[in-house]
Amino acid sequence: MIVLADGLTLVERKLLHLRHQPGTLVAMLVMPAVMVVLFGFVFGSAIKVPGGGNYREYLMPGLFVMTGMFALSSAMVDVATDQGRGVTDRLRSMPTARAAVPVGQTGADTVTGLFGLLILVTSGLAFGWRAHHGLGHALGALGVLLLFRYTMSWVGTYLGLIMPSAQTADALAPLTLPLSMLSNAFVPTDGMPGWLRVVCEGNPLSAAVAACRSLFGNPGAAATAGSWPLAHPLAATLLWSAFLLALFVPLSVRRFTRAGL
């Protein structure tokens, strides 16, 4: 309970910082529409959906999951910045539960990610995307998206704790985009070379995208291509999330506790 109480206090701290970052709030409002227009209308005119269907409906689950992937870079930069400014050392010296600080970081990132996701959903609806399998399945997809983002936040938190400086974290943050592109988020994997197809279909992001397409009833959901993660995307996403959380939660807490000793 102490970890939860302290963690909620640190979540509030992170959220209050947004009041002094108007640029971040503007980006949360504008970027979703820009992403839908750029990928959906510019790139979508040249891409055929497996089995037919509207490309923007095929695309939206990929964009939803990709924004969750960005939690890795945002958490990494935030944690590395706090370290560089001495905030982490200050928090470490206070009588708080050691797990509370990374719990607060990941919790705050998940809350802000929920708002960003809702804005992206609204943008998708405005441009013709729809969830076809009802409210229950749509809420299930939302749960998958939040779990994926929460998992990526823990990965990013650990990476931020081991970064030598905030500048290094800033330099590495753009690598999240190519990691997102190596998936089925934007294009089908059927036409890829064999080795690249194996890499893309083994990407945890691909399983999450396939799970959301299936739950939302969007085009491309049936394109399993014989790959186990894509044939069982929901199970694969849950397994990937459980594995990564089991790995990076204790690593993050241990690193936060022992850093500087």
Disulfide bonds with the S-S distance in Angstrom:
none
